[in-house]
């Protein structure tokens, strides 16, 4: 499904920070059928756009700072990044970076919610974010893992206007809704995730979870959650890519 606009509160971009840009590029283009377009951003930086049938699906870059492990970053669209960053502070979050311009593409800020998870606020200019969603090789879901769902729910509701729908899937789960439609999710981190910081995780649509799982394994990914059926949703799996970044997919 192609999109030409993301409204306030809609998730709008997926960006991989990795320790090995060429290696990650080969892995994901082989896995999802993406086309990689490298954009030099200076002497030591290449920003790689990942296209699905010519449409913007995601991006990656090699992080040479060593400050954080490889990870997928989640972006959410806002109408005014200054207003939203100030609101995040009022709600108990911290502004880690920005707001600042990203050339002609947009304006952004990096925010840490009160439970410790990082999210990027994006006010688009020339770049709206991904222009394809909910089809094989494209992002379909963003999910927060946190140790305090009440605090996180209050923060994101106040910041982005989400309604919170509680359900069992089969574990307690919170859907984040805009105008009654679910746009993302949230769940509590259990003891099996001890030592893992709160974070947002990104899901990609695939034609077959089992086939993608096997393909990713052959390409060097390691399992976290093997293929499992989620009632009313589909079959999903979660893996670490060869550099260690976590990603998930669902058919």
C-alpha positions, -999 to +999 in steps of 0.1 A: +000+000+000+015+033-011+011+064+011+017+101+004+012+115+039+015+106+076-007+123+101+004+133+136+009+102+157+014+079+128+046+060+127+065+071+096+100+058+093+123+029+102+160+035+104+187+009+111+219+020+129+244-008+124+280-017+130+285-029+094+267-010+067+277-031+037+269-064+057+235-051+068+227-038+034+234-073+018+214-091+045+182-070+042+183-066+004+186-104+001+159-109+027+132-084+017+141-077-019+149-041-012+170-020-036+197+000-018+206+036-028+237+050-011+238+087-003+272+101+009+266+124+038+303+135+044+337+118+045+327+091+070+290+087+065+267+070+040+230+070+044+214+041+025+178+044+014+161+010+011+135+009-017+107-016-023+096-014-059+109+021-061+091+032-029+109+043+003+107+014+028+134+021+053+170+033+057+203+023+073+236+038+082+268+026+098+272+040+133+310+044+139+306+059+174+302+027+193+278+044+217+249+021+211+245-015+198+230-020+164+193-013+165+162-002+144+150+032+153+113+042+152+101+076+139+066+091+145+051+120+126+043+153+144+029+185+131+053+207+150+085+192+164+092+221+188+058+219+203+060+181+206+095+181+221+084+207+247+054+186+255+076+155+259+095+173+286+063+184+303+052+148+304+084+135+320+104+126+290+138+138+280+149+155+247+182+137+238+188+157+206+172+185+187+150+198+175+172+203+144+168+204+106+178+174+085+186+195+054+155+199+032+141+166+043+124+175+076+129+186+112+134+161+141+141+155+177+152+124+196+131+118+227+135+093+256+102+084+272+099+082+310+105+045+310+137+047+290+127+040+254+139+062+225+116+075+198+123+100+170+098+128+163+097+138+126+082+169+111+083+162+074+093+187+047+105+170+014+107+135+030+075+122+046+091+089+056+082+056+042+059+057+011+049+020+013+034+001+042+016-031+050+028-052+021+057-078+019+089-060+025+074-029+042+068-019+078+035-029+092+037-024+130+056-006+158+057-020+193+070-007+226+086-030+251+086-013+285+087-022+322+060+004+331+031+003+307+010+027+328+037+054+327+044+048+290+007+048+281+002+081+299+032+096+282+023+086+246-014+094+251-004+129+263+022+134+236+005+120+205-032+117+215-033+079+215-063+060+229-053+029+248-071-004+241-063-033+264-065-069+251-050-104+256-030-118+226-026-142+246-005-120+269-017-086+282-013-061+254-021-025+248-030-012+213-022+025+206-051+040+187-059+072+167-095+078+158-104+043+170-078+026+147-048+008+161-015+023+148+009+006+172+012-015+203+028-019+238+036-047+261+053-053+294+088-067+295+090-100+314+119-115+334+132-132+302+142-097+290+162-089+321+191-065+312+174-054+279+165-017+280+130-005+271+128+000+233+106+002+202+106-028+179+096-028+142+076-054+123+078-060+086+051-077+065+062-109+047+044-133+024+054-163+045+068-161+081+082-197+079+100-190+046+114-156+058+126-172+090+144-199+071+159-174+047+170-151+074+186-180+093+205-190+061+217-154+058+231-154+093+203-141+115+197-157+149+163-166+164+147-148+194+111-159+189+106-187+164+075-186+141+043-186+162+007-180+155-009-148+169-047-152+169-064-127+146-031-114+134-010-140+116+022-159+122+052-138+135+088-143+144+115-122+159+153-124+151+186-107+155+203-097+122+239-107+117+251-075+133+228-079+163+199-056+156+164-070+165+136-070+140+103-089+136+081-099+108+045-112+103+026-127+075 
